[in-house]
Amino acid sequence: MMWQDFVFLIGSMTSVVFLYPTLRDAASQVPRATSIPSMLIGGAYSFTFLTLGMTFSAAGAFAACTMWSLIAAFRAPDHQELLDPDEVDSSSKARLQRYYEQLVGDSDGNEKSTPEEFDAAPNSD
């Protein structure tokens, strides 16, 4: 038995402990672009440690892989909700409509704003 096996186990278990609050909090959202690669890396580490005979490290990496899998399954934002135009609040709709009118003109057929009137980045100077 190698001492390094326990070092990797402790590191993986620390990761699991820190991921647990994310899994418990129903309001937390972790993009799948984060959770799935982390899950795959944990699985690859688990397999690699197992082939090296480091069973404790393999178990720890598998536990981390499992946590990331659960986070990917239960804590990813609902993409349909993010793309649904009915879910956008009225102030955001009004702001988007104003920017659209500045770029292409309004729905009444008026010309678009002159470059002096149009501020592409309104918060910058």
Long-range contacts (C-beta under 8 A, 24 or more apart in sequence): 2-54, 4-54, 4-57, 5-49, 5-54, 5-55, 5-56, 5-57, 6-56, 8-49, 8-54, 8-56, 8-57, 8-60, 8-61, 9-56, 9-57, 9-59, 9-60, 10-60, 11-60, 12-42, 12-57, 12-60, 12-61, 12-63, 12-64, 13-60, 13-63, 15-64, 15-67, 16-60, 16-63, 16-64, 16-67, 19-64, 19-67, 19-68, 19-71, 20-67, 22-71, 22-75, 23-67, 23-70, 23-71, 23-74, 23-75, 28-75, 29-75, 29-76, 29-77, 30-71, 30-72, 30-75, 30-76, 31-76, 31-77, 32-72, 32-76, 35-68, 35-69, 35-71, 35-72, 35-75, 35-76, 36-68, 36-72, 38-64, 38-68, 39-65, 39-68, 39-69, 39-72, 42-66, 42-68
